[in-house]
């Protein structure tokens, strides 16, 4: 299977690339639409600030390309910041419009829940609770925890688009979202041990059966 990892200047590409190769994928790290068009599925990584990432996508015209990907119902997976970019807008640094593939907004953890101070960023292992099961999610995993590292999260997510979440000081943090051919994972599957690799493998298997 050929997977295109979209290189727009804001991703931790090496770890994602190596995880995909361990799952027997042929990986192409590129920003060229002509190459991305030949892929079986696309992956949008991301590390950094939302406005900077959207600017990079716009300058390379990859934002328009991704709109065509979504309209064409091609498989797309966003990871961490890559997932957040799939939402309508973000309040990080300055209000910024996202790609709009999912309903909801990206907002910062307040660090204070009912007078109780908690750590921001949300960093470390947290249990993933499944709310819905898309067609590609067919296997039960023995592990329950995945690895998060983020200061912003998706809020006001539509119930039918929420696949799994983690509880962080009373906040329901979307961990996996899905809408048609587009999927997002807030945590890092490539750094999340058995469960992370199982979820990535199941997503790839779902791509193969499309």
N, C-alpha and C positions, 0 to 999 in steps of 0.2 A: 504494500500500500504506500502511495506517495502522499506525504503530508507537507504542506507549505507553511513554514513558520514566518510570519510577516515581520520583516525587519524594517521598522520605522524609526529606529534610533532610541527606543525607550524600553527595551526588553532585556531581561536576564536570559539570553538565548541559549547559552551553553548547557545549562542544567535541563532545560526543556528538550533540547535537541538530543541529549544523551538518553533521557528517559524514553523518548520515542524510538530511538535506535534499539534500546533494550527490548522493546516490544516488536522488533522486527519491521519497523517502518523505514522507508527510504525518505530521508528528510532533506528538504531544500529550504535554506534560509535566504530569503530574497524579498525585495520590494518591487520586483518587476511583474506587472499584471500579466504579461504574456506567459511567464513561467507559472504564476499562481493559477492561471486558467487551466493548466494541465494537471493540477493536483486533485487527488480524491477528496481531500478535506483541508481546511485552513485552520491555523492556530494563531490567535492574537495574544501575545504575552504583554507584559508591562510592569515597569518599575519606575516610580517617580511621581510627578504631580500631574493631575488631570489636565489643566490648561496647556501645559507643555506638550503632553501627549497628543491632544487634539490639534494643536498647532502643527506638530510634525506630520500627522495624518493629512491635514489640509494642504500643507505645502507640497507634499508628495502626491496629492490627489488620491490617496488611498482611502480617504473617507468616502468619496464618490464610488470608488471601486467596491468597498464593503457594502454600500447600499445595493449595488447590483448583485452582490453575492447573496444578500438576504432576500431580495426579490426573486432570484433564481433558485431559492431554496437549497443552496449548497451548504454542506455541513461546515459550521464555524464554531470554534471553541475559544472563548476568552478566559484568560487566567489572571487573577489578582487585579491589577489596574486594567488589564485587558478586558476583564469582566465589567468593571465599572464604566468603561467607555461605551458599553453597549446600552447604557441607560439614557434617560432623557436629558438630564443635566446634573451638574455637580456644584457644590458650594465651596470646593477647595480653592483657596487663594482668592479667586474671584468667580462669580457665577459664570458658568460655561456650559454651553449646549453639548450634549453627547450625540451618539449615533441614533438613539431612540428606538432600538430594537426591543427594549423592555420598558414597561411603565415603571416610574419611580424616580427618586432623586438620590444622589450620593451626598451624604452629610457626615460631619465629624462626630466621633464619640465625644460626649460632653465631659467625661471624666468624673462626673458627679451624679449619682443615682440616689434620689431621696436622702440627700445629705451624706451619703457614703462615697468617699473618694475612691476611684479605681484607676488602674494603670491604663494609659494611652501611650503607645499603640497597643492594640489587642495583639499580643505576640505569644506564641506557644501552641501547645496541643490542646484541642478542644473537641468534645464529642459532637458528632454530626447526627442530627435527628432528621429522619426522612418524613416528608409530608406528602409527597406524590412520587410516583414512579413512572418516568417516561419509558418509551418502548425499549430503549437501549439498556436500561437498568434492569437486568434480569437475574443477577446473582446476589446472594447474601454473603456479606463479608464477616469474618470473625472479628476483625479489628473494628473499632468504632471512632477512633480519634484521627484528626487530620491537623496539619500545621498551618496556622494563620500568622500573618504579620502585616497589619494595616491599621491606619488611624481613621479611615473613612469607611462607611458601609452603605449599602443600598437600603433606603427606607421607602415605605409605601409601595412595596412590591405586590403585584396582583397575586392573589391566592393560587390561581391555577398555574402561574408561572414559577412558583416556588417549589423546588424539588426537595431541598434539605436546608436546615439551618443549625446554627449553634447558639446556645444561650451564653451571653456575656454580661454578667451583672444585671440580669433582667431584660436585656435587649435581645430580641430575636434577630440574629445576624444571618442574612441569607448566605448560605455556603454554596449552593448550586441552584441555578435558575435555568429554565428551558422554555423556549418559544419557537415551535416549529423546528427548523433545522439549526437554530442558533442556541448554543449552550454557554453558560458562564460558570466558572468555579472561582470563588473568592480566595480560597486557600490555595496552597501550592501542591498539586497532586504529585509532582516529581520529588517533593521533599516530605511526603506524608506516609512513608512506609508502605505496608501491605495494602491498606485501604486506598491510599492515593493511587498506587499503581493499578489496583483492581478497577477503580473507577475509570482511569484513563484507558485501560484495556477494554472495558465494556463499551465505552464511548466509541473506540475504534472499531469494535466488532459491530456496533450499530451502524457505523458509517459503511462498513463492508457489505452489510445486508440491504442497504438502501438501493 
